[in-house]
Amino acid sequence: MAEVLEYLVVGSGPAGLQLGRQLGAAGRNYLVLESGDAPAAFFSRFPRHRTLISVNKKHTGWTDPELNLRMDWNSLLDDGPDPLLFTDYSAELFPPAEAFLRYTADYAAKHQVRIRYGTRVTRIARDGGIFVLTDADGGSYRSQRLIMATGVSKSYVPDVPGMELVDQYADFDPDPEPFTNQRVLILGKGNSAFETADSLNAHAAVLHVAGPRPVKLAWRTHFVGHLRAYNAGVLDMYQLKLQHAILDGDVREITKSDDGYHVKFAFFRADEVIKELRYDRVIACTGFRFDASIFDEECRPEMAINGRFPAQTSSWESVNVPGLYFAGTITQVRDFKQATSAFIHGFRYGVRALSKVLDERYHGIEWPHTSVPAETAELVNAVIGRINRTSALYQQFGFLADVLTVDGGQARYYEEMPVGRFEESPLRQRENAFVITLDYGPDHDKVDPFDFTVKRASQDVANDSGEGHYLHPIVRHYRNGELAATHHVTENLENEWNRDVHIEALTKFFEQQL
C-alpha cells in the first residue's frame, strides 16, 4: 500500500510551486502531482496569442524588494537574500509566455519542489479519512490532506443551442490569415475575447464581440480581470465606425449551413429585438471552469457560481469535504471579480496564507505575529511602517488584512490574514482588534478615472468620511467582537502614508478608541 503523505498537491502551476516551496520549507511530507512534463504547463498553451497581460514593471526606482512586488505581477514569493524574480527573465512590460515557462522551471529547481511529472490524476476517492488518488497509469497516492491547484482546466460552455458547433478559445488556431476578409463573431467580453479580437483586427472584414453584459473596463473597476487597455483596440475601431461592433445581448441559437453560421441574437438595448446575423466564423471565449468530474461522489466538492468553482470556506477548504483545500486561481470564488485571487500577483499571497492556515490547524503553530509595545506611538509606527511597504495588502486589497490586537496591556501584530477568516476567528472577540486593509472607497467603480473634473479627496487634510475613491489604508476597530469605529487614512498620489496628516490623524484615532 502506498505511503500516506501529509499533503498531496495536484498541479504544478504557479500556485502548486508556491505551495510546494512553503511545505518544503516547513519540513512537511508532501508531493506535487503534475500531468505535464514541466511546471506551469498551462502557459505552454495560454494565452493563445502568447503575450501575458500581467504587468512586469522591472524599473520602479525602488530598492526595497517588498515594494517592487507591488509592480511585479509574475514573480512567486521567494524569501531569502537572493530571490528568483521574473523581472530577471524579461524586461518587457507585457512579456512573452515562454519567459514564464523558463522562470517556473528554474523556480522549481532552485527550491527542489518535489514534483512527479507525467502523472495525470483520473480519480479521487476517500478511504476513511485518507484521500486516495489514482493516475492514468494505475498508480496510487494517499494523503491525509489534499490541495487542488489545477486551475480552471475546462472550457465553460454556456447552455445555448448550437454552441457545440463553434470554435472554442482553448482549441482554435490563432493564426489570423484564415480569417482574412471574413465576418467573425466572438462570444465573451473578457480579456480572452478582446485579445482574440485584437489579433484579428487587421484581417477580418467585420468583428462582432458579443455577450449578455456591458463591457467592464479594468481601469474603472480596478479588477484586472475586466477588459485591460492593452486589449482594447477593437473598442477604438467600434467607436470610430470602422465596421467592428460590440453587441449587448443573449445568443438564443446557433445553426450552421453552407454559407456559414446563423446566430439568433436578442439585443438588450433594443427591447430584446431578435435578429439573425450571419458569420463565417464563431469563436467562444466564454471562460473556464474547475473540473470536478475526477472526484468520487462521496468526496466531490460542492460547486458555486454556475458550477464553475468549488465552494470554499474563508480558509480555502471545501465547504463539504473536510481536508480538501484549494490554491491558485480557483480561489477566486472568495473574491469573485472584486480583488486579485484569480491572478498570480494575488494568489501568491493567498498560498502563503494557506500555509499558515495548515500550520495552525494541523501542526499547532500559531499564526505568526510580533509583539508591539502597547503605547499609542508604537501602535501608529507599526501600522504606518506596514502600510508603506506591504505588497500583500496592496495587491489583495480589501481581501487580506493585518490585525493588531491590544488587550491586557499587550499588543500583537498579525500579518496577511484573510478578512473573512478574521471575522470567524477568536481574534475578533479580543478586547480591541484593529483590522488594517488597503482598499478603494465606496462606489469607486462608478467614478470615471479619465474625468479629470471629478473632485478628489484632499491629500493635505485628514479625512475620515471615506469619500476618497482611490486606494488608501482603512483601519477598523472591533471591540469585543463588535465594529466600534472606522478610520480612513487620507489617500496619497504616491501611495506614501507617512506625512504628518496621516500620522496625526491615526494617532488621534488610536487615542480615542483606546
C-alpha positions as CSV (number, residue, x, y, z in Angstrom):
1,M,0.0,0.0,0.0
2,A,1.2,3.5,-0.9
3,E,2.7,5.7,1.8
4,V,0.3,8.1,3.5
5,L,1.7,11.6,2.9
6,E,0.7,14.6,5.0
7,Y,-0.1,16.6,1.8
8,L,-0.8,15.9,-1.9
9,V,-0.9,18.9,-4.2
10,V,-2.4,18.4,-7.7
11,G,-1.0,20.8,-10.2
12,S,2.5,22.4,-10.5
13,G,1.4,25.7,-11.9
14,P,2.5,28.9,-10.0
15,A,0.2,28.1,-7.1
16,G,1.4,24.5,-6.8
17,L,5.0,25.6,-7.0
18,Q,4.5,28.3,-4.4
19,L,2.8,25.8,-2.0
20,G,5.4,23.2,-2.6
21,R,8.1,25.6,-1.6
22,Q,6.1,26.6,1.5
23,L,5.5,23.0,2.5
24,G,9.1,22.0,1.8
25,A,10.5,24.9,3.9
26,A,8.3,23.8,6.8
27,G,9.6,20.2,6.6
28,R,6.3,18.7,5.6
29,N,5.9,15.3,3.9
30,Y,4.3,16.2,0.6
31,L,4.3,15.5,-3.1
32,V,3.1,17.6,-6.1
33,L,1.4,15.6,-9.0
34,E,1.7,17.2,-12.5
35,S,0.1,15.8,-15.7
36,G,2.7,17.6,-17.9
37,D,6.4,17.1,-18.3
38,A,7.3,20.6,-16.9
39,P,5.9,23.1,-14.4
40,A,3.2,25.6,-15.4
41,A,2.2,23.6,-18.4
42,F,-1.0,25.8,-18.8
43,F,1.3,28.6,-20.0
44,S,2.5,26.5,-22.9
45,R,-0.9,27.0,-24.4
46,F,-2.3,30.1,-22.8
47,P,-2.8,32.8,-23.5
48,R,-3.3,31.7,-27.1
49,H,-1.6,34.7,-28.6
50,R,1.4,34.2,-26.3
51,T,1.6,37.6,-24.6
52,L,0.9,37.9,-20.9
53,I,-1.1,40.9,-19.7
54,S,0.2,40.6,-16.1
55,V,2.4,43.6,-15.6
56,N,6.1,43.1,-15.5
57,K,7.4,46.5,-14.3
58,K,11.1,46.0,-13.9
59,H,12.1,49.6,-13.3
60,T,10.5,51.2,-10.3
61,G,13.1,53.5,-8.8
62,W,12.9,51.5,-5.5
63,T,15.5,49.2,-3.9
64,D,13.1,47.7,-1.5
65,P,12.2,44.2,-2.8
66,E,8.9,44.2,-0.9
67,L,7.8,47.5,-2.7
68,N,9.0,46.1,-6.0
69,L,6.5,43.3,-5.7
70,R,3.7,45.8,-6.0
71,M,4.7,46.4,-9.6
72,D,5.8,42.8,-10.4
73,W,2.8,40.7,-11.1
74,N,4.5,37.4,-12.1
75,S,7.2,36.6,-9.5
76,L,6.4,33.9,-7.0
77,L,7.3,34.6,-3.3
78,D,10.9,33.7,-2.6
79,D,12.2,34.6,0.8
80,G,16.0,34.9,1.2
81,P,18.9,37.1,0.3
82,D,18.9,36.2,-3.4
83,P,15.3,35.7,-4.6
84,L,14.4,34.4,-8.0
85,L,12.4,37.1,-9.7
86,F,10.6,37.0,-13.0
87,T,11.8,40.6,-13.8
88,D,15.2,39.0,-14.4
89,Y,13.7,36.9,-17.2
90,S,12.1,39.6,-19.3
91,A,12.2,43.4,-19.3
92,E,9.0,43.7,-21.4
93,L,6.1,45.3,-19.6
94,F,3.8,42.6,-21.2
95,P,6.2,39.7,-21.5
96,P,6.0,36.5,-23.6
97,A,4.6,33.4,-22.0
98,E,7.7,31.4,-22.9
99,A,9.7,33.6,-20.4
100,F,7.3,32.5,-17.6
101,L,7.9,28.8,-18.5
102,R,11.6,29.3,-18.1
103,Y,11.1,31.1,-14.9
104,T,8.9,28.5,-13.3
105,A,11.2,25.7,-14.3
106,D,14.1,27.5,-12.6
107,Y,11.9,28.2,-9.5
108,A,11.0,24.5,-9.2
109,A,14.7,23.5,-9.5
110,K,16.0,26.2,-7.1
111,H,13.6,25.2,-4.3
112,Q,13.7,21.4,-5.1
113,V,10.0,21.2,-5.2
114,R,9.0,17.6,-5.1
115,I,7.1,17.1,-8.3
116,R,6.1,13.8,-10.0
117,Y,5.7,14.7,-13.7
118,G,3.6,12.8,-16.3
119,T,1.1,11.9,-13.7
120,R,-2.5,12.7,-14.7
121,V,-4.9,12.2,-11.9
122,T,-8.0,10.4,-13.2
123,R,-9.8,9.6,-9.9
124,I,-10.0,11.0,-6.4
125,A,-11.7,8.9,-3.7
126,R,-11.6,8.7,0.1
127,D,-10.9,5.8,2.3
128,G,-11.9,6.7,5.8
129,G,-10.1,10.0,6.4
130,I,-7.5,9.3,3.7
131,F,-7.6,10.8,0.2
132,V,-6.7,8.1,-2.5
133,L,-5.7,9.4,-5.9
134,T,-5.3,7.2,-9.0
135,D,-3.4,8.2,-12.1
136,A,-3.9,7.3,-15.7
137,D,-1.3,4.5,-15.4
138,G,-2.9,2.9,-12.4
139,G,-0.6,4.4,-9.8
140,S,-2.0,5.2,-6.4
141,Y,-1.2,8.0,-4.0
142,R,-2.5,8.5,-0.4
143,S,-2.6,11.6,1.8
144,Q,-4.2,13.0,4.9
145,R,-4.9,16.3,3.1
146,L,-5.4,17.2,-0.5
147,I,-4.8,20.6,-2.1
148,M,-6.1,21.2,-5.6
149,A,-4.0,23.7,-7.6
150,T,-5.2,22.7,-11.0
151,G,-6.7,26.0,-12.0
152,V,-9.7,26.1,-14.3
153,S,-8.9,23.5,-16.8
154,K,-12.1,23.0,-18.7
155,S,-13.8,25.4,-21.0
156,Y,-17.0,26.9,-19.7
157,V,-19.7,26.4,-22.4
158,P,-23.0,28.3,-21.9
159,D,-26.2,26.3,-22.4
160,V,-27.1,27.7,-25.8
161,P,-28.4,25.5,-28.6
162,G,-25.7,25.1,-31.3
163,M,-22.8,26.1,-29.0
164,E,-21.1,22.8,-29.8
165,L,-20.8,23.9,-33.4
166,V,-18.4,26.8,-32.8
167,D,-14.7,27.1,-32.2
168,Q,-13.5,27.3,-28.6
169,Y,-10.8,29.7,-27.4
170,A,-8.9,26.7,-25.9
171,D,-8.7,24.9,-29.2
172,F,-8.9,27.2,-32.2
173,D,-6.0,28.0,-34.4
174,P,-5.0,31.6,-33.6
175,D,-3.3,32.2,-37.0
176,P,-5.1,35.3,-38.3
177,E,-4.6,34.6,-42.0
178,P,-7.6,32.2,-42.4
179,F,-9.8,34.9,-41.0
180,T,-9.0,37.4,-43.8
181,N,-12.0,39.3,-45.2
182,Q,-14.4,37.2,-43.1
183,R,-17.3,38.1,-40.8
184,V,-16.3,36.9,-37.3
185,L,-18.4,36.7,-34.1
186,I,-16.5,36.4,-30.8
187,L,-18.6,35.3,-27.8
188,G,-17.5,36.8,-24.5
189,K,-16.4,40.1,-23.2
190,G,-13.3,39.3,-21.1
191,N,-9.7,39.7,-22.0
192,S,-9.5,36.4,-23.9
193,A,-12.3,37.6,-26.2
194,F,-10.7,41.0,-26.8
195,E,-7.2,39.5,-27.1
196,T,-8.6,37.3,-29.9
197,A,-10.4,40.3,-31.5
198,D,-7.3,42.4,-31.5
199,S,-5.3,39.6,-33.1
200,L,-7.9,39.5,-36.0
201,N,-8.4,43.3,-36.2
202,A,-6.3,43.8,-39.3
203,H,-7.6,40.7,-41.1
204,A,-11.3,40.3,-40.5
205,A,-13.8,42.3,-42.6
206,V,-16.3,42.5,-39.7
207,L,-15.7,41.7,-36.0
208,H,-18.5,41.5,-33.5
209,V,-17.8,40.9,-29.8
210,A,-20.9,39.8,-28.0
211,G,-22.2,39.0,-24.6
212,P,-25.1,39.5,-22.2
213,R,-23.4,42.2,-20.0
214,P,-21.8,45.5,-20.9
215,V,-18.1,45.7,-21.2
216,K,-16.4,46.5,-17.9
217,L,-13.1,48.3,-18.0
218,A,-10.3,47.4,-15.6
219,W,-9.2,51.0,-15.3
220,R,-12.6,51.9,-13.9
221,T,-13.5,48.8,-11.7
222,H,-9.9,48.2,-10.6
223,F,-10.5,44.4,-11.2
224,V,-7.7,43.3,-13.5
225,G,-9.9,40.5,-15.0
226,H,-12.1,43.1,-16.7
227,L,-11.0,44.5,-20.0
228,R,-7.5,45.8,-20.0
229,A,-6.4,48.8,-22.1
230,Y,-3.8,46.5,-23.7
231,N,-6.6,44.5,-25.3
232,A,-9.0,47.4,-26.1
233,G,-8.1,48.1,-29.7
234,V,-11.3,46.9,-31.1
235,L,-13.2,49.4,-28.9
236,D,-11.4,52.1,-30.7
237,M,-12.4,50.7,-34.1
238,Y,-16.0,50.4,-32.9
239,Q,-16.3,54.0,-31.7
240,L,-14.7,55.3,-34.9
241,K,-17.2,53.4,-37.1
242,L,-14.7,51.0,-38.7
243,Q,-17.2,48.1,-39.2
244,H,-16.4,46.3,-35.9
245,A,-19.0,46.4,-33.1
246,I,-19.7,45.4,-29.5
247,L,-23.1,43.7,-29.0
248,D,-25.0,43.6,-25.7
249,G,-27.5,40.7,-25.5
250,D,-28.1,37.0,-25.5
251,V,-27.4,34.4,-28.1
252,R,-30.6,32.4,-28.4
253,E,-29.5,29.8,-31.0
254,I,-26.6,29.0,-33.4
255,T,-27.0,27.0,-36.6
256,K,-24.6,26.2,-39.4
257,S,-25.3,25.9,-43.1
258,D,-23.4,26.1,-46.4
259,D,-23.0,29.9,-46.2
260,G,-21.7,29.9,-42.6
261,Y,-23.1,30.3,-39.1
262,H,-26.5,31.9,-38.4
263,V,-26.9,33.4,-34.9
264,K,-30.1,34.5,-33.4
265,F,-29.3,37.4,-31.1
266,A,-31.6,39.2,-28.7
267,F,-30.4,42.8,-28.3
268,F,-30.7,44.1,-24.7
269,R,-30.7,47.8,-25.7
270,A,-33.3,47.4,-28.4
271,D,-36.1,45.8,-26.3
272,E,-34.7,42.4,-26.9
273,V,-35.4,42.5,-30.6
274,I,-34.2,39.2,-32.0
275,K,-32.1,39.5,-35.2
276,E,-30.5,36.7,-37.2
277,L,-26.9,37.5,-38.1
278,R,-24.6,35.6,-40.5
279,Y,-20.9,34.9,-39.8
280,D,-18.1,32.9,-41.4
281,R,-16.6,32.0,-38.1
282,V,-17.7,32.0,-34.5
283,I,-15.3,31.7,-31.6
284,A,-16.4,31.1,-28.0
285,C,-14.3,32.9,-25.4
286,T,-16.6,32.3,-22.5
287,G,-14.1,31.4,-19.8
288,F,-13.1,28.3,-18.0
289,R,-14.3,26.1,-15.1
290,F,-12.9,23.7,-12.5
291,D,-13.1,20.1,-13.4
292,A,-14.8,18.2,-10.5
293,S,-15.5,15.0,-12.6
294,I,-12.5,13.1,-11.3
295,F,-13.9,13.1,-7.7
296,D,-16.0,10.2,-6.5
297,E,-19.4,11.2,-5.4
298,E,-18.8,10.9,-1.7
299,C,-15.9,13.4,-1.8
300,R,-16.9,15.6,-4.7
301,P,-16.7,19.3,-3.7
302,E,-19.8,21.4,-3.8
303,M,-19.7,23.9,-6.7
304,A,-20.5,27.6,-6.9
305,I,-21.0,30.4,-9.4
306,N,-22.8,28.5,-12.2
307,G,-20.8,25.3,-11.3
308,R,-17.5,27.0,-12.3
309,F,-15.6,26.9,-9.0
310,P,-15.6,24.8,-5.9
311,A,-17.3,26.5,-2.9
312,Q,-14.8,27.3,-0.2
313,T,-14.5,28.5,3.4
314,S,-12.5,31.5,4.5
315,S,-9.6,29.1,4.9
316,W,-9.9,27.8,1.3
317,E,-11.2,24.5,2.4
318,S,-14.1,22.8,0.7
319,V,-17.4,23.6,2.4
320,N,-18.5,19.9,2.3
321,V,-15.3,17.8,2.1
322,P,-13.1,18.2,5.2
323,G,-9.3,18.2,4.5
324,L,-9.8,19.2,0.8
325,Y,-8.2,22.6,0.1
326,F,-7.7,24.8,-3.0
327,A,-4.9,27.1,-4.1
328,G,-4.4,29.4,-7.1
329,T,-6.9,30.9,-9.5
330,I,-9.7,28.6,-8.3
331,T,-9.7,30.5,-5.0
332,Q,-11.2,33.5,-6.8
333,V,-14.6,32.2,-5.7
334,R,-13.8,34.0,-2.4
335,D,-13.4,37.5,-4.0
336,F,-15.0,36.9,-7.4
337,K,-14.4,39.9,-9.7
338,Q,-13.5,42.0,-6.7
339,A,-9.9,41.5,-5.7
340,T,-7.0,39.6,-7.2
341,S,-7.2,35.9,-6.1
342,A,-7.6,34.9,-9.8
343,F,-4.2,36.1,-10.7
344,I,-0.6,35.3,-9.7
345,H,0.0,38.7,-8.0
346,G,-3.0,37.9,-5.8
347,F,-3.0,34.2,-5.1
348,R,0.8,34.1,-4.3
349,Y,-0.2,35.8,-1.0
350,G,-3.2,33.5,-0.7
351,V,-1.0,30.5,-0.9
352,R,1.4,31.9,1.7
353,A,-1.7,32.5,4.0
354,L,-2.9,29.0,3.3
355,S,0.4,27.5,4.5
356,K,-0.2,29.4,7.8
357,V,-3.7,28.0,8.0
358,L,-2.3,24.5,7.6
359,D,0.4,25.2,10.2
360,E,-2.1,26.4,12.7
361,R,-4.7,23.8,12.1
362,Y,-2.6,20.6,11.8
363,H,0.8,21.4,13.4
364,G,0.0,23.6,16.4
365,I,1.8,26.7,15.1
366,E,0.0,29.9,16.0
367,W,-0.4,32.5,13.2
368,P,2.9,34.4,13.1
369,H,2.9,37.7,14.9
370,T,5.2,40.2,16.6
371,S,4.8,41.9,19.9
372,V,4.4,45.7,19.9
373,P,4.6,48.0,23.0
374,A,1.0,48.9,23.8
375,E,1.7,52.6,23.5
376,T,-0.1,54.8,21.0
377,A,3.1,56.0,19.3
378,E,4.3,52.4,18.9
379,L,1.0,51.2,17.5
380,V,0.9,54.0,15.0
381,N,4.5,53.3,14.0
382,A,3.7,49.6,13.4
383,V,0.7,50.4,11.2
384,I,2.4,53.2,9.3
385,G,5.5,51.1,8.7
386,R,3.5,48.2,7.3
387,I,1.1,50.2,5.0
388,N,4.0,51.9,3.4
389,R,5.8,48.7,2.5
390,T,3.4,45.8,2.2
391,S,2.8,44.3,-1.2
392,A,0.3,41.7,0.1
393,L,-2.3,44.2,1.3
394,Y,-1.6,46.4,-1.8
395,Q,-2.2,43.5,-4.2
396,Q,-5.0,41.8,-2.3
397,F,-6.9,45.0,-1.5
398,G,-9.8,44.5,0.8
399,F,-9.2,40.8,1.0
400,L,-6.1,40.3,3.1
401,A,-5.6,42.3,6.3
402,D,-3.1,42.9,9.1
403,V,-4.7,42.5,12.6
404,L,-3.4,44.4,15.6
405,T,-4.8,43.3,19.0
406,V,-4.5,45.3,22.1
407,D,-5.7,43.9,25.4
408,G,-4.4,43.5,28.9
409,G,-1.6,45.9,28.3
410,Q,-0.2,43.8,25.5
411,A,-0.3,44.3,21.7
412,R,0.3,41.8,18.9
413,Y,0.6,42.4,15.2
414,Y,-0.6,39.6,12.8
415,E,0.2,39.9,9.1
416,E,-1.8,39.0,6.0
417,M,-4.9,37.2,7.3
418,P,-7.9,36.9,5.1
419,V,-10.6,39.3,6.3
420,G,-13.2,36.6,6.2
421,R,-11.1,34.4,8.4
422,F,-10.6,37.1,10.9
423,E,-14.3,37.6,11.1
424,E,-14.7,34.0,12.2
425,S,-11.6,33.8,14.4
426,P,-11.2,34.3,18.2
427,L,-9.1,37.4,17.4
428,R,-12.3,39.3,16.6
429,Q,-13.5,38.7,20.2
430,R,-10.5,40.4,21.7
431,E,-10.9,43.5,23.8
432,N,-9.5,45.6,21.0
433,A,-8.8,44.3,17.5
434,F,-7.7,46.7,14.7
435,V,-8.1,45.4,11.1
436,I,-5.9,47.2,8.6
437,T,-6.5,46.9,4.9
438,L,-5.7,48.8,1.8
439,D,-8.9,49.3,-0.3
440,Y,-10.8,51.6,-2.6
441,G,-13.5,53.9,-1.4
442,P,-17.2,53.1,-1.8
443,D,-18.7,53.4,-5.3
444,H,-15.1,53.7,-6.7
445,D,-16.2,51.9,-9.8
446,K,-18.8,54.5,-10.5
447,V,-16.2,57.2,-11.0
448,D,-14.7,57.7,-14.4
449,P,-11.0,57.8,-13.8
450,F,-10.5,59.9,-17.0
451,D,-13.0,62.5,-16.0
452,F,-10.5,65.0,-14.6
453,T,-13.2,67.2,-13.3
454,V,-14.1,64.7,-10.6
455,K,-13.2,66.1,-7.2
456,R,-10.6,64.1,-5.3
457,A,-10.1,63.9,-1.6
458,S,-7.5,66.4,-0.4
459,Q,-4.1,64.9,0.4
460,D,-3.4,67.6,2.9
461,V,-6.5,67.3,5.2
462,A,-7.3,64.4,7.4
463,N,-10.4,62.8,6.0
464,D,-12.4,60.2,7.9
465,S,-15.5,60.3,5.8
466,G,-14.3,57.6,3.4
467,E,-15.0,59.8,0.4
468,G,-11.6,59.0,-1.1
469,H,-12.1,56.8,-4.2
470,Y,-8.5,55.9,-4.7
471,L,-6.6,53.1,-2.9
472,H,-5.9,54.1,0.7
473,P,-5.5,52.4,4.1
474,I,-8.6,51.7,6.2
475,V,-8.4,50.8,9.9
476,R,-11.4,49.2,11.5
477,H,-11.7,48.8,15.3
478,Y,-13.5,45.9,16.7
479,R,-14.3,46.0,20.5
480,N,-15.2,42.6,21.9
481,G,-16.4,41.4,18.5
482,E,-18.4,44.5,17.5
483,L,-17.3,47.1,15.0
484,A,-16.7,50.2,17.0
485,A,-15.2,52.7,14.5
486,T,-13.6,53.0,11.1
487,H,-10.7,55.3,10.2
488,H,-9.7,56.2,6.6
489,V,-6.1,57.3,6.1
490,T,-6.1,60.1,3.6
491,E,-5.2,58.9,0.1
492,N,-1.9,59.9,-1.5
493,L,-0.8,60.2,-5.1
494,E,2.5,58.2,-4.5
495,N,0.8,55.7,-2.1
496,E,3.1,57.0,0.7
497,W,1.2,57.4,4.0
498,N,3.9,58.8,6.2
499,R,3.2,62.6,6.3
500,D,2.1,64.5,9.4
501,V,-1.5,64.5,8.1
502,H,-1.5,60.7,8.1
503,I,0.3,60.2,11.4
504,E,-1.5,62.8,13.5
505,A,-5.0,61.6,12.4
506,L,-4.2,57.9,13.0
507,T,-2.7,58.8,16.4
508,K,-5.9,60.7,17.3
509,F,-7.9,57.6,16.2
510,F,-6.0,55.2,18.4
511,E,-6.1,57.6,21.4
512,Q,-9.9,57.9,21.1
513,Q,-10.5,54.2,20.7
514,L,-8.2,53.1,23.4
